Amino acid sequence: MGELTDKIKGNVNEAVGKAKQHSDDPETKAEGKQQEAKGKGQQFKGEVKGKMGDDI
């Protein structure tokens, strides 16, 4: 995947994760925290690709 794709997927996962954290269900809240963290990781991956090129 390219830099832009990683950043977009990261933004989506982070936003959905934050929304899930507002649930009353503890499992959904925990899932939201995990999804938000995944999104942050994807965004970071996109930033690294942008600096180093898509070859990694």
DSSP file (Angstrom, degrees, kcal/mol; ACC not computed):
  #  RESIDUE AA STRUCTURE BP1 BP2  ACC     N-H-->O    O-->H-N    N-H-->O    O-->H-N    TCO  KAPPA ALPHA  PHI   PSI    X-CA   Y-CA   Z-CA
    1    1 A M              0   0    0      0, 0.0     2,-0.1     0, 0.0     0, 0.0   0.000 360.0 360.0 360.0 150.8    0.0    0.0    0.0
    2    2 A G     >  -     0   0    0      1,-0.1     4,-2.3    48,-0.0     5,-0.2  -0.289 360.0 -99.2 -85.8 173.1    1.1    3.5   -0.6
    3    3 A E  H  > S+     0   0    0      1,-0.2     4,-2.1     2,-0.2     5,-0.2   0.922 121.4  47.3 -56.5 -49.5    1.6    6.3    1.7
    4    4 A L  H  > S+     0   0    0      1,-0.2     4,-2.5     2,-0.2    -1,-0.2   0.892 109.9  53.0 -64.6 -40.7   -1.7    8.0    1.1
    5    5 A T  H  > S+     0   0    0      1,-0.2     4,-2.6     2,-0.2     5,-0.2   0.920 109.9  48.4 -61.1 -44.4   -3.7    4.7    1.4
    6    6 A D  H  X S+     0   0    0     -4,-2.3     4,-2.3     1,-0.2    -1,-0.2   0.913 112.1  48.9 -62.6 -42.7   -2.1    4.0    4.8
    7    7 A K  H  X S+     0   0    0     -4,-2.1     4,-2.4    -5,-0.2    -2,-0.2   0.904 112.4  47.8 -65.8 -40.6   -2.8    7.5    6.1
    8    8 A I  H  X S+     0   0    0     -4,-2.5     4,-2.4     2,-0.2    -2,-0.2   0.947 113.4  46.8 -65.3 -48.3   -6.5    7.3    4.9
    9    9 A K  H  X S+     0   0    0     -4,-2.6     4,-2.7     1,-0.2     5,-0.2   0.889 112.2  52.3 -61.0 -37.9   -7.0    3.9    6.5
   10   10 A G  H  X S+     0   0    0     -4,-2.3     4,-2.4    -5,-0.2    -1,-0.2   0.920 108.9  48.7 -63.1 -44.4   -5.4    5.1    9.7
   11   11 A N  H  X S+     0   0    0     -4,-2.4     4,-2.3     2,-0.2    -2,-0.2   0.908 113.0  48.0 -62.3 -42.0   -7.6    8.2    9.9
   12   12 A V  H  X S+     0   0    0     -4,-2.4     4,-2.7     2,-0.2     5,-0.3   0.945 113.0  46.9 -65.2 -48.1  -10.7    6.0    9.3
   13   13 A N  H  X S+     0   0    0     -4,-2.7     4,-2.4     1,-0.2    -1,-0.2   0.891 112.8  50.0 -62.2 -38.9   -9.7    3.4   11.9
   14   14 A E  H  X S+     0   0    0     -4,-2.4     4,-2.2    -5,-0.2    -1,-0.2   0.922 112.6  46.4 -65.6 -43.3   -8.8    6.2   14.4
   15   15 A A  H  X S+     0   0    0     -4,-2.3     4,-2.1     2,-0.2    -2,-0.2   0.921 114.5  46.2 -65.9 -44.5  -12.2    7.9   13.9
   16   16 A V  H  X S+     0   0    0     -4,-2.7     4,-2.4     1,-0.2    -1,-0.2   0.903 112.1  52.4 -65.3 -40.3  -14.2    4.7   14.2
   17   17 A G  H  X S+     0   0    0     -4,-2.4     4,-1.3    -5,-0.3    -2,-0.2   0.907 108.8  49.3 -61.4 -42.6  -12.3    3.7   17.2
   18   18 A K  H  < S+     0   0    0     -4,-2.2     4,-0.3     1,-0.2    -1,-0.2   0.896 110.7  51.0 -64.0 -39.5  -12.9    7.0   19.0
   19   19 A A  H >< S+     0   0    0     -4,-2.1     3,-1.5     1,-0.2    -2,-0.2   0.904 107.0  53.5 -64.6 -41.2  -16.7    6.7   18.2
   20   20 A K  H >< S+     0   0    0     -4,-2.4     3,-1.7     1,-0.3    -1,-0.2   0.794  96.8  67.4 -64.3 -27.7  -16.8    3.1   19.6
   21   21 A Q  T 3< S+     0   0    0     -4,-1.3    -1,-0.3     1,-0.3    -2,-0.2   0.634  90.0  64.3 -69.7 -12.3  -15.3    4.4   22.9
   22   22 A H  T <  S+     0   0    0     -3,-1.5    -1,-0.3    -4,-0.3    -2,-0.2   0.379  81.7 110.8 -89.8   3.8  -18.5    6.4   23.5
   23   23 A S  S <  S-     0   0    0     -3,-1.7     6,-0.0     2,-0.2    -3,-0.0  -0.343  71.2-134.7 -74.7 157.7  -20.5    3.2   23.8
   24   24 A D  S    S+     0   0    0     -2,-0.1    -1,-0.1     4,-0.0    -3,-0.0   0.625  82.8  93.7 -83.4 -15.7  -22.0    1.9   27.0
   25   25 A D     >  -     0   0    0      1,-0.1     4,-2.2     2,-0.0     5,-0.2  -0.685  69.0-149.4 -83.1 122.1  -20.7   -1.6   26.3
   26   26 A P  H  > S+     0   0    0      0, 0.0     4,-2.3     0, 0.0     5,-0.2   0.854  97.2  53.5 -59.6 -36.3  -17.3   -2.3   27.9
   27   27 A E  H  > S+     0   0    0      1,-0.2     4,-2.4     2,-0.2     5,-0.2   0.910 109.3  48.1 -65.7 -40.9  -16.3   -4.7   25.1
   28   28 A T  H  > S+     0   0    0      2,-0.2     4,-2.2     1,-0.2    -1,-0.2   0.881 110.3  52.4 -67.3 -37.8  -17.1   -2.1   22.4
   29   29 A K  H  X S+     0   0    0     -4,-2.2     4,-1.9     2,-0.2    -2,-0.2   0.930 111.1  46.6 -61.5 -45.6  -15.1    0.5   24.3
   30   30 A A  H  X S+     0   0    0     -4,-2.3     4,-2.0     1,-0.2    -2,-0.2   0.906 111.5  51.4 -64.1 -41.5  -12.1   -1.8   24.5
   31   31 A E  H  X S+     0   0    0     -4,-2.4     4,-2.5     1,-0.2    -1,-0.2   0.887 108.1  53.5 -61.3 -39.2  -12.5   -2.6   20.8
   32   32 A G  H  X S+     0   0    0     -4,-2.2     4,-2.4     2,-0.2    -1,-0.2   0.885 106.5  51.2 -64.2 -39.7  -12.6    1.1   20.1
   33   33 A K  H  X S+     0   0    0     -4,-1.9     4,-2.1     2,-0.2    -1,-0.2   0.909 111.9  47.3 -63.7 -41.7   -9.3    1.7   21.9
   34   34 A Q  H  X S+     0   0    0     -4,-2.0     4,-2.3     2,-0.2    -2,-0.2   0.911 112.5  48.8 -65.2 -42.5   -7.6   -1.1   20.0
   35   35 A Q  H  X S+     0   0    0     -4,-2.5     4,-2.2     2,-0.2    -2,-0.2   0.881 109.9  51.6 -67.2 -37.6   -9.0    0.2   16.7
   36   36 A E  H  X S+     0   0    0     -4,-2.4     4,-2.1     2,-0.2    -1,-0.2   0.918 110.6  48.6 -63.8 -42.8   -7.8    3.8   17.5
   37   37 A A  H  X S+     0   0    0     -4,-2.1     4,-2.1     1,-0.2    -2,-0.2   0.897 109.7  52.3 -63.8 -40.4   -4.3    2.5   18.3
   38   38 A K  H  X S+     0   0    0     -4,-2.3     4,-2.3     1,-0.2    -1,-0.2   0.915 108.7  51.2 -60.3 -43.1   -4.3    0.5   15.0
   39   39 A G  H  X S+     0   0    0     -4,-2.2     4,-2.4     1,-0.2    -2,-0.2   0.895 107.8  51.2 -62.4 -41.3   -5.2    3.7   13.1
   40   40 A K  H  X S+     0   0    0     -4,-2.1     4,-2.2     1,-0.2    -1,-0.2   0.892 110.1  50.8 -63.4 -38.7   -2.4    5.6   14.8
   41   41 A G  H  X S+     0   0    0     -4,-2.1     4,-2.4     2,-0.2    -2,-0.2   0.899 109.4  49.9 -64.7 -41.2    0.0    2.9   13.7
   42   42 A Q  H  X S+     0   0    0     -4,-2.3     4,-2.2     2,-0.2    -2,-0.2   0.900 110.0  50.5 -65.1 -40.3   -1.2    3.0   10.1
   43   43 A Q  H  X S+     0   0    0     -4,-2.4     4,-2.1     2,-0.2    -2,-0.2   0.921 110.5  49.4 -63.2 -42.7   -0.8    6.8   10.0
   44   44 A F  H  X S+     0   0    0     -4,-2.2     4,-2.5     1,-0.2    -2,-0.2   0.912 109.0  52.7 -61.5 -42.7    2.7    6.4   11.3
   45   45 A K  H  X S+     0   0    0     -4,-2.4     4,-2.5     1,-0.2    -1,-0.2   0.904 108.9  50.3 -59.4 -42.2    3.5    3.8    8.7
   46   46 A G  H  X S+     0   0    0     -4,-2.2     4,-2.0     2,-0.2    -1,-0.2   0.885 109.2  51.0 -63.4 -39.4    2.2    6.2    6.0
   47   47 A E  H  X S+     0   0    0     -4,-2.1     4,-1.7     2,-0.2    -2,-0.2   0.909 110.4  49.1 -64.8 -41.7    4.4    9.0    7.3
   48   48 A V  H  X S+     0   0    0     -4,-2.5     4,-2.6     1,-0.2     5,-0.3   0.927 110.2  50.8 -63.7 -44.4    7.4    6.7    7.3
   49   49 A K  H  X S+     0   0    0     -4,-2.5     4,-2.6     1,-0.2    -1,-0.2   0.887 107.8  54.3 -59.5 -38.1    6.7    5.6    3.7
   50   50 A G  H  < S+     0   0    0     -4,-2.0    -1,-0.2     1,-0.2    -2,-0.2   0.863 113.8  40.6 -64.5 -35.2    6.4    9.2    2.7
   51   51 A K  H  < S+     0   0    0     -4,-1.7    -2,-0.2    -3,-0.2    -1,-0.2   0.812 128.4  29.7 -82.5 -31.4    9.8   10.0    4.1
   52   52 A M  H  < S-     0   0    0     -4,-2.6     3,-0.2     1,-0.3    -2,-0.2   0.557 113.4-108.0-105.4 -10.9   11.5    6.9    2.9
   53   53 A G    ><  -     0   0    0     -4,-2.6     3,-0.9    -5,-0.3    -1,-0.3  -0.190  38.9 -74.6  97.2 163.0    9.5    6.1   -0.2
   54   54 A D  T 3  S+     0   0    0      1,-0.2    -1,-0.1     2,-0.1    -5,-0.1   0.363 106.0  96.2 -76.9   6.3    7.0    3.3   -0.8
   55   55 A D  T 3         0   0    0      1,-0.2    -1,-0.2    -3,-0.2    -2,-0.1   0.639 360.0 360.0 -74.1 -14.0    9.8    0.7   -1.1
   56   56 A I    <         0   0    0     -3,-0.9    -1,-0.2    -7,-0.1    -2,-0.1   0.477 360.0 360.0 -87.0 360.0    9.5   -0.4    2.5
